[in-house]
């Protein structure tokens, strides 16, 4: 069987509810899923209850955008519970920063002569995690752009006229906070970082030294060769090769739960490896050892 450890719901920038995401996982014949909405854990209770009723394995998680080498990196955090904790508490500030950025983007679009309001964006989101895809969807509905990718290409992506930065944790701090919260931090879709395939080891080695637990090696947009390369790199670094579809519902209509674009299969043994990684003590340093001590968040 397979698993899907990268799924979004209406609690961030997906278009299906947490319960519907679980039903899709069951329909796909998966053994386990992880809900990884952006910057929040609002859908965890609903998804966990639905997964329990369906006999589907479930991992609570989130996806962060963190600062890294002057840019941004996406980080999946697994086994993060919706309760007080070092990372959970910091997420409040991150969410507040996202909200402020969303308002700034709407104002910027208005300044470009586009008829759009924040109320329309909130209505499109109908959830707790408003983001740029919701703004993009409103622009599509108004005929400003043809589709969501065009909204990002013309207006919302980094460097485009309506782009605005937002508060992010720095990557080392995010890793430390995740570990201090009993969670496992994993780099999401590293191909988006602009690193040549041969440069991943050098780029990520220092992050492994401070507690990185895995890399998303199985992903819908990868070639089979890149999947194999990243999985082998994870083995060499002593971390977990994870994977998932990055399902967002109709915002990414070419991606389906469990299979991505049709050829994705994330081994179900990934869950056991993540559990082992969660339970292993963490040490800093140039090598991973069987006994590791936690690092302290800054």
Secondary structure as a PSIPRED ss2 file (coil, helix, strand):
# PSIPRED VFORMAT (PSIPRED V4.0)

   1 X C   1.000  0.000  0.000
   2 X E   0.000  0.000  1.000
   3 X E   0.000  0.000  1.000
   4 X E   0.000  0.000  1.000
   5 X E   0.000  0.000  1.000
   6 X E   0.000  0.000  1.000
   7 X E   0.000  0.000  1.000
   8 X C   1.000  0.000  0.000
   9 X C   1.000  0.000  0.000
  10 X C   1.000  0.000  0.000
  11 X C   1.000  0.000  0.000
  12 X C   1.000  0.000  0.000
  13 X C   1.000  0.000  0.000
  14 X C   1.000  0.000  0.000
  15 X C   1.000  0.000  0.000
  16 X C   1.000  0.000  0.000
  17 X C   1.000  0.000  0.000
  18 X H   0.000  1.000  0.000
  19 X H   0.000  1.000  0.000
  20 X H   0.000  1.000  0.000
  21 X H   0.000  1.000  0.000
  22 X H   0.000  1.000  0.000
  23 X H   0.000  1.000  0.000
  24 X H   0.000  1.000  0.000
  25 X H   0.000  1.000  0.000
  26 X H   0.000  1.000  0.000
  27 X H   0.000  1.000  0.000
  28 X C   1.000  0.000  0.000
  29 X C   1.000  0.000  0.000
  30 X C   1.000  0.000  0.000
  31 X C   1.000  0.000  0.000
  32 X E   0.000  0.000  1.000
  33 X E   0.000  0.000  1.000
  34 X E   0.000  0.000  1.000
  35 X E   0.000  0.000  1.000
  36 X C   1.000  0.000  0.000
  37 X C   1.000  0.000  0.000
  38 X E   0.000  0.000  1.000
  39 X C   1.000  0.000  0.000
  40 X C   1.000  0.000  0.000
  41 X C   1.000  0.000  0.000
  42 X C   1.000  0.000  0.000
  43 X C   1.000  0.000  0.000
  44 X H   0.000  1.000  0.000
  45 X H   0.000  1.000  0.000
  46 X H   0.000  1.000  0.000
  47 X H   0.000  1.000  0.000
  48 X H   0.000  1.000  0.000
  49 X H   0.000  1.000  0.000
  50 X H   0.000  1.000  0.000
  51 X H   0.000  1.000  0.000
  52 X H   0.000  1.000  0.000
  53 X H   0.000  1.000  0.000
  54 X H   0.000  1.000  0.000
  55 X C   1.000  0.000  0.000
  56 X C   1.000  0.000  0.000
  57 X E   0.000  0.000  1.000
  58 X E   0.000  0.000  1.000
  59 X E   0.000  0.000  1.000
  60 X E   0.000  0.000  1.000
  61 X E   0.000  0.000  1.000
  62 X E   0.000  0.000  1.000
  63 X E   0.000  0.000  1.000
  64 X E   0.000  0.000  1.000
  65 X E   0.000  0.000  1.000
  66 X E   0.000  0.000  1.000
  67 X E   0.000  0.000  1.000
  68 X E   0.000  0.000  1.000
  69 X C   1.000  0.000  0.000
  70 X C   1.000  0.000  0.000
  71 X E   0.000  0.000  1.000
  72 X E   0.000  0.000  1.000
  73 X E   0.000  0.000  1.000
  74 X E   0.000  0.000  1.000
  75 X E   0.000  0.000  1.000
  76 X E   0.000  0.000  1.000
  77 X E   0.000  0.000  1.000
  78 X E   0.000  0.000  1.000
  79 X C   1.000  0.000  0.000
  80 X C   1.000  0.000  0.000
  81 X C   1.000  0.000  0.000
  82 X C   1.000  0.000  0.000
  83 X C   1.000  0.000  0.000
  84 X C   1.000  0.000  0.000
  85 X C   1.000  0.000  0.000
  86 X H   0.000  1.000  0.000
  87 X H   0.000  1.000  0.000
  88 X H   0.000  1.000  0.000
  89 X H   0.000  1.000  0.000
  90 X H   0.000  1.000  0.000
  91 X H   0.000  1.000  0.000
  92 X H   0.000  1.000  0.000
  93 X H   0.000  1.000  0.000
  94 X H   0.000  1.000  0.000
  95 X H   0.000  1.000  0.000
  96 X H   0.000  1.000  0.000
  97 X H   0.000  1.000  0.000
  98 X H   0.000  1.000  0.000
  99 X H   0.000  1.000  0.000
 100 X H   0.000  1.000  0.000
 101 X H   0.000  1.000  0.000
 102 X H   0.000  1.000  0.000
 103 X H   0.000  1.000  0.000
 104 X H   0.000  1.000  0.000
 105 X H   0.000  1.000  0.000
 106 X H   0.000  1.000  0.000
 107 X H   0.000  1.000  0.000
 108 X H   0.000  1.000  0.000
 109 X H   0.000  1.000  0.000
 110 X H   0.000  1.000  0.000
 111 X H   0.000  1.000  0.000
 112 X C   1.000  0.000  0.000
 113 X C   1.000  0.000  0.000
 114 X C   1.000  0.000  0.000
 115 X C   1.000  0.000  0.000
 116 X C   1.000  0.000  0.000
 117 X C   1.000  0.000  0.000
 118 X H   0.000  1.000  0.000
 119 X H   0.000  1.000  0.000
 120 X H   0.000  1.000  0.000
 121 X H   0.000  1.000  0.000
 122 X H   0.000  1.000  0.000
 123 X H   0.000  1.000  0.000
 124 X H   0.000  1.000  0.000
 125 X H   0.000  1.000  0.000
 126 X C   1.000  0.000  0.000
 127 X C   1.000  0.000  0.000
 128 X C   1.000  0.000  0.000
 129 X C   1.000  0.000  0.000
 130 X C   1.000  0.000  0.000
 131 X C   1.000  0.000  0.000
 132 X H   0.000  1.000  0.000
 133 X H   0.000  1.000  0.000
 134 X H   0.000  1.000  0.000
 135 X H   0.000  1.000  0.000
 136 X H   0.000  1.000  0.000
 137 X H   0.000  1.000  0.000
 138 X H   0.000  1.000  0.000
 139 X H   0.000  1.000  0.000
 140 X H   0.000  1.000  0.000
 141 X H   0.000  1.000  0.000
 142 X C   1.000  0.000  0.000
 143 X C   1.000  0.000  0.000
 144 X C   1.000  0.000  0.000
 145 X C   1.000  0.000  0.000
 146 X C   1.000  0.000  0.000
 147 X C   1.000  0.000  0.000
 148 X H   0.000  1.000  0.000
 149 X H   0.000  1.000  0.000
 150 X H   0.000  1.000  0.000
 151 X H   0.000  1.000  0.000
 152 X H   0.000  1.000  0.000
 153 X H   0.000  1.000  0.000
 154 X H   0.000  1.000  0.000
 155 X H   0.000  1.000  0.000
 156 X H   0.000  1.000  0.000
 157 X C   1.000  0.000  0.000
 158 X C   1.000  0.000  0.000
 159 X C   1.000  0.000  0.000
 160 X C   1.000  0.000  0.000
 161 X C   1.000  0.000  0.000
 162 X C   1.000  0.000  0.000
 163 X C   1.000  0.000  0.000
 164 X C   1.000  0.000  0.000
 165 X C   1.000  0.000  0.000
 166 X C   1.000  0.000  0.000
 167 X C   1.000  0.000  0.000
 168 X C   1.000  0.000  0.000
 169 X C   1.000  0.000  0.000
 170 X E   0.000  0.000  1.000
 171 X H   0.000  1.000  0.000
 172 X H   0.000  1.000  0.000
 173 X H   0.000  1.000  0.000
 174 X H   0.000  1.000  0.000
 175 X H   0.000  1.000  0.000
 176 X H   0.000  1.000  0.000
 177 X H   0.000  1.000  0.000
 178 X H   0.000  1.000  0.000
 179 X H   0.000  1.000  0.000
 180 X H   0.000  1.000  0.000
 181 X C   1.000  0.000  0.000
 182 X C   1.000  0.000  0.000
 183 X C   1.000  0.000  0.000
 184 X E   0.000  0.000  1.000
 185 X E   0.000  0.000  1.000
 186 X E   0.000  0.000  1.000
 187 X E   0.000  0.000  1.000
 188 X C   1.000  0.000  0.000
 189 X C   1.000  0.000  0.000
 190 X H   0.000  1.000  0.000
 191 X H   0.000  1.000  0.000
 192 X H   0.000  1.000  0.000
 193 X H   0.000  1.000  0.000
 194 X C   1.000  0.000  0.000
 195 X C   1.000  0.000  0.000
 196 X C   1.000  0.000  0.000
 197 X H   0.000  1.000  0.000
 198 X H   0.000  1.000  0.000
 199 X H   0.000  1.000  0.000
 200 X H   0.000  1.000  0.000
 201 X H   0.000  1.000  0.000
 202 X H   0.000  1.000  0.000
 203 X H   0.000  1.000  0.000
 204 X H   0.000  1.000  0.000
 205 X H   0.000  1.000  0.000
 206 X H   0.000  1.000  0.000
 207 X H   0.000  1.000  0.000
 208 X H   0.000  1.000  0.000
 209 X H   0.000  1.000  0.000
 210 X C   1.000  0.000  0.000
 211 X C   1.000  0.000  0.000
 212 X C   1.000  0.000  0.000
 213 X C   1.000  0.000  0.000
 214 X E   0.000  0.000  1.000
 215 X E   0.000  0.000  1.000
 216 X E   0.000  0.000  1.000
 217 X E   0.000  0.000  1.000
 218 X E   0.000  0.000  1.000
 219 X E   0.000  0.000  1.000
 220 X C   1.000  0.000  0.000
 221 X C   1.000  0.000  0.000
 222 X C   1.000  0.000  0.000
 223 X C   1.000  0.000  0.000
 224 X H   0.000  1.000  0.000
 225 X H   0.000  1.000  0.000
 226 X H   0.000  1.000  0.000
 227 X H   0.000  1.000  0.000
 228 X H   0.000  1.000  0.000
 229 X H   0.000  1.000  0.000
 230 X H   0.000  1.000  0.000
 231 X H   0.000  1.000  0.000
 232 X H   0.000  1.000  0.000
 233 X H   0.000  1.000  0.000
 234 X H   0.000  1.000  0.000
 235 X H   0.000  1.000  0.000
 236 X H   0.000  1.000  0.000
 237 X H   0.000  1.000  0.000
 238 X C   1.000  0.000  0.000
 239 X C   1.000  0.000  0.000
 240 X E   0.000  0.000  1.000
 241 X E   0.000  0.000  1.000
 242 X E   0.000  0.000  1.000
 243 X E   0.000  0.000  1.000
 244 X E   0.000  0.000  1.000
 245 X C   1.000  0.000  0.000
 246 X C   1.000  0.000  0.000
 247 X E   0.000  0.000  1.000
 248 X C   1.000  0.000  0.000
 249 X H   0.000  1.000  0.000
 250 X H   0.000  1.000  0.000
 251 X H   0.000  1.000  0.000
 252 X H   0.000  1.000  0.000
 253 X C   1.000  0.000  0.000
 254 X C   1.000  0.000  0.000
 255 X C   1.000  0.000  0.000
 256 X E   0.000  0.000  1.000
 257 X C   1.000  0.000  0.000
 258 X C   1.000  0.000  0.000
 259 X C   1.000  0.000  0.000
 260 X E   0.000  0.000  1.000
 261 X C   1.000  0.000  0.000
 262 X C   1.000  0.000  0.000
 263 X C   1.000  0.000  0.000
 264 X C   1.000  0.000  0.000
 265 X C   1.000  0.000  0.000
 266 X E   0.000  0.000  1.000
 267 X E   0.000  0.000  1.000
 268 X C   1.000  0.000  0.000
 269 X H   0.000  1.000  0.000
 270 X H   0.000  1.000  0.000
 271 X H   0.000  1.000  0.000
 272 X H   0.000  1.000  0.000
 273 X H   0.000  1.000  0.000
 274 X H   0.000  1.000  0.000
 275 X H   0.000  1.000  0.000
 276 X H   0.000  1.000  0.000
 277 X H   0.000  1.000  0.000
 278 X H   0.000  1.000  0.000
 279 X H   0.000  1.000  0.000
 280 X C   1.000  0.000  0.000
 281 X C   1.000  0.000  0.000
 282 X C   1.000  0.000  0.000
 283 X C   1.000  0.000  0.000
 284 X C   1.000  0.000  0.000
 285 X C   1.000  0.000  0.000
 286 X C   1.000  0.000  0.000
 287 X C   1.000  0.000  0.000
 288 X C   1.000  0.000  0.000
 289 X C   1.000  0.000  0.000
 290 X C   1.000  0.000  0.000
 291 X C   1.000  0.000  0.000
 292 X C   1.000  0.000  0.000
 293 X C   1.000  0.000  0.000
 294 X C   1.000  0.000  0.000
 295 X C   1.000  0.000  0.000
 296 X C   1.000  0.000  0.000
 297 X C   1.000  0.000  0.000
 298 X C   1.000  0.000  0.000
